Amino acid sequence: FITLPILAISFAFWHFQDKKSLRVYILDKTVLDHKYAEHKSFTWILNYDRITKPDGSYYSPSKDYYGFVPEKLSEPKKYSIRSLRLYEILSFSDDIDMLYYTDSYGVTHEDWHNRPPEKLHSSVLYGGINQNDYLLLAEMRRKNKLIISEFNMLGSPTSDLIRNKTENLFDFYWTGWTGCYFKSLNVVNPNLPKWVVKLYEEKNKKAWAFNGQGIILINEGGDIVILENKKHLNYPCPRIIPTAEAREKYKLPDYQNYSFWFDIINPGKINTVAANYKIDLTPEGKKLLNDAAIPLEFPAVIEHTKNYKFYYFAGDFSDRKIFFASSHFKGAASIAKMFSLKNSYSKNSFFWRFYMPLVENIMKNNLSY
């Protein structure tokens, strides 16, 4: 008797807001199932803010993206690829208002066919930024259209040639290092990749013997650094610290825990760092990073807004499962944010407190709708 009227009022407030039309290009090459976790949260924001396609319909996480499309998940599995052809890029970049490259890693044979991930580097079924993806970026930059991209745009399986061209186009550079926080480093943790354990044991010629919370850092050359909580870390996971200007401009908290995959980048000379990752290290932890030539602080968000509009999130920011129907209720975000804890390691906290206000305000500051 109380909940239903509140939901009805909330839906009515959302429904009678003005719609805003935008042409948005979403690229997600890492779609293993019909949950669309790598871009669904961004599509949720579009729906929640009543941003529609030009025909007035809402963006769908299953239909309105380009990349890997799983069609049949039962055996024999079937998939298709949505992609732009070379001749379409010029006209397409004229038509769209913004693009978002959410996840470019792709899908491996082992992932798609549910085989045990025993190899260090499994063969790629589809993935990586290709020449057409690069050309679309170049055209959007030339036409001063909004570009948002995130991890893993520069890493494997993107070729060295395309990576170098993309880095030079936007003047930011991958150091070769990737990292992630794990709630448990014990081998029984199902979220701990088996290939990480195998890589460590092959590199160090000894068995994996880690148990508690920690951060794993891996170099594209195969080097690996393990930071254990309390031994190497004063605080178990990285924190994102926005600059004072970014906090005001994007309505961000003074800090936010971050507990997913990230890459370590050099922001170049022309980009502005809007937020940094900070890892709270013990003296022993600092020595490990110094010995590996890994910076103690590195960019989480970079931007360039002078003569073109470019943003890079150096982490798997958009990866989150979300109840999509909740996007149709005004006030849902405010209530969820109120109940999310700043010091939580959860994806919920990160989404409501950091990712959503960042994306919303980037779009408001750079688009007319």
Secondary structure, DSSP 8 states (H G I E B T S, - for coil): --HHHHHHHHHHHHHTS--EE--EEEEE----STT-TTTHHHHHHHHHTTEE-TTS-B--TTTS-EEEEEEE-SSS-EEEEE---GGGHHHHHHH-SEEEEEE---EEHHHHTT----SSS--EEE-S--HHHHHHHHHHHHTT-EEEEESSSSSTTS-HHHHHHHHHHHT-EEEEEEEEEES--STT-TTS-HHHHHHHHHHHTS-----SSEEEEEETTS-EEEEEBTTTBSSSS-EEEE-HHHHHHHT--S-EE--SEEEEEE-TTT-EEEEEEE--B-HHHHHHHHHTT--SEEEEEEEE-SSS-EEEESB-TT-----GGGGGSTTHHHHHHHHS-TT--SHHHHIIIIIHHHHHHHHHHH---
